[in-house]
């Protein structure tokens, strides 16, 4: 999967924030836009894997947002 430049910029922005900011902003996004959140979680994790970026706290925040987004979709 190749990410566009815009997707790479967004991923870099997400992982460039603090882990706390990432957690809060992604959780809010999951509530209002679950499909977009799932895409962004997948893209950001892919970007992190492709570039060897660990940031465990960010990964946990992304996974938490992904689970929340799936729950929101399941409740619709």
URSUL-V110537 format. One record per backbone hydrogen bond with DSSP energy under -1.0 kcal/mol. NH is the residue of the N-H (numbers start at 1). CO is the residue of the C=O. E is the energy in kcal/mol with one decimal. If there is no record, write none. Layout:
<<NH;CO;E> <NH;CO;E>>
//
This chain:
<<8;4;-2.4> <9;5;-2.4> <10;6;-2.3> <11;7;-2.5> <12;8;-2.6> <13;9;-2.1> <14;10;-2.4> <15;11;-2.5> <16;12;-1.2> <22;18;-2.5> <23;19;-2.3> <24;20;-2.5> <25;21;-2.8> <26;22;-2.2> <27;23;-1.9> <28;24;-2.2> <29;25;-2.1> <30;26;-2.2> <31;27;-1.3> <32;28;-1.5> <33;29;-3.3> <37;33;-2.3> <38;34;-2.3> <39;35;-2.1> <40;36;-2.7> <41;37;-2.9> <42;38;-2.4> <43;39;-2.8> <44;40;-2.7> <45;41;-2.7> <46;42;-2.3> <47;43;-2.6> <48;44;-2.7> <49;45;-2.6> <50;46;-2.8> <51;47;-1.6> <52;49;-1.0> <53;48;-2.8> <59;55;-2.2> <60;56;-2.5> <61;57;-2.0> <62;58;-2.6> <63;59;-2.5> <64;60;-2.4> <65;61;-2.2> <66;62;-2.4> <67;63;-2.4> <68;64;-2.2> <69;65;-2.6> <70;66;-2.1> <71;67;-2.1> <72;68;-2.5> <73;69;-2.4> <74;70;-2.3> <75;71;-1.5>>
//
